[in-house]
């Protein structure tokens, strides 16, 4: 786990990360429903997590899943 990154996460980043960690097949719409965050906010957080190599999308846009590194 990337504890050095997780300690610096905002509350919203923690919500998104934990949602993906609990279900790596979750969609951004699912994350929005679970966390109450806007899709745009989620997209920005996912982009940041990808850039930090914390998560990676595996597969095509539809039917893919997340790999948590």
C-alpha positions in Angstrom: 0.0 0.0 0.0 1.1 3.5 -0.6 0.9 4.7 2.9 3.2 7.7 2.3 0.7 9.0 -0.3 -2.4 8.0 1.7 -1.4 10.0 4.7 -1.4 13.1 2.5 -4.8 12.4 0.8 -7.6 14.8 1.2 -10.9 13.5 2.6 -12.3 13.2 -0.9 -9.3 11.4 -2.2 -9.6 8.9 0.7 -13.2 8.3 -0.1 -12.5 7.6 -3.8 -9.4 5.4 -3.0 -11.3 3.4 -0.4 -14.2 2.9 -2.7 -12.0 1.5 -5.4 -10.0 -0.6 -2.9 -13.3 -2.2 -1.7 -14.5 -2.9 -5.2 -12.1 -2.8 -8.1 -14.9 -3.1 -10.6 -16.6 0.1 -9.4 -17.5 2.7 -12.1 -17.1 6.5 -11.7 -20.9 6.7 -11.5 -20.9 4.1 -8.7 -18.2 6.1 -6.9 -20.4 9.2 -7.3 -23.4 7.4 -5.7 -21.3 6.0 -2.9 -19.3 9.1 -2.0 -21.7 11.9 -3.0 -19.0 13.6 -5.0 -19.4 15.1 -8.4 -18.2 13.1 -11.4 -15.8 15.9 -12.3 -14.3 15.8 -8.8 -13.9 12.0 -9.1 -12.3 12.3 -12.6 -9.7 14.7 -11.2 -9.0 12.5 -8.2 -8.6 9.4 -10.4 -6.3 11.3 -12.7 -4.1 12.2 -9.7 -4.1 8.7 -8.4 -3.1 7.3 -11.8 -0.3 9.9 -12.1 1.1 8.8 -8.8 0.9 5.1 -9.9 -1.5 4.3 -7.0 -4.2 2.9 -9.3 -4.3 1.7 -12.9 -7.3 1.1 -15.1 -7.2 -2.3 -16.7 -9.1 -3.1 -19.9 -11.4 -1.1 -22.1 -13.5 1.8 -20.8 -16.6 -0.5 -20.5 -16.0 -3.7 -18.5 -12.7 -2.7 -17.1 -11.5 -2.8 -13.5 -9.0 -1.0 -11.3 -5.7 -2.3 -10.2 -4.6 -0.9 -6.8 -0.8 -1.0 -6.6 
